[in-house]
């Protein structure tokens, strides 16, 4: 953990399947045509595609 992470409580990490419920909740609240779980899984399974998570105090608060 770096100094900024320690001060703010925010950090990033790789997205894992276990994050999907929180990611889908954020997706539903953020977009008029949200992606489905199948779309996330299919896209993240492609070559050269990664998913990242932003956590704050162990809760997923964002993704890319």
N, C-alpha and C positions, 0 to 999 in steps of 0.2 A: 504494500500500500504506500502510495506517495503522500507528500505533505498535503496536497489539495484534497485528495480522497479522505485523509484523516480529518481535515478541518470541516469539510462539507458533508461527509457521509455518503457522497455519490461515488460510484465506481462502475467500470464497464467490464464485461466478460463475454465469452462466447455464448451464443444462444444454445440451449439444449431443449430436448423434447419436453422436459418437465416444465418449461416456461410457457408452453403453448396456451394454457388457460388464461394467464395474465396478458399475454400478447394479444390474444383474440379479444379480450375485454377492451383493451386500449384501442385496438383496430375498430371495433364496433362503435366506440364513442367518438372516434376521430374522422371517419370517412363515410360519405353517403353510400358508397358501394364497397363495403369492406371485403377483404380477402377471407376465404374460408381456411380452415385448418389444412385441407388438402392442397390448396394453392401454396401455403407457406411451406409445407413439407416437400412438395414437388419442386418449388423454386430453390429452397435451401439445399436440396439434394443434387443440384446441378454443379458441374465443375465451375470453379472460380467464383462461387457464390458463398458468402458467409453471412451469418446473422450475429449481431451483437446486441447485448442487453445493457441497459443502464439501470442500476439498482441504487436505491436509497434506503438505508437501514434494512437491507435484505428483502425489500419489496421491489418488484419490477415496475419501473416508472416510465420506461421508454425502450425503444428498439430501433434498429436499422438493419 
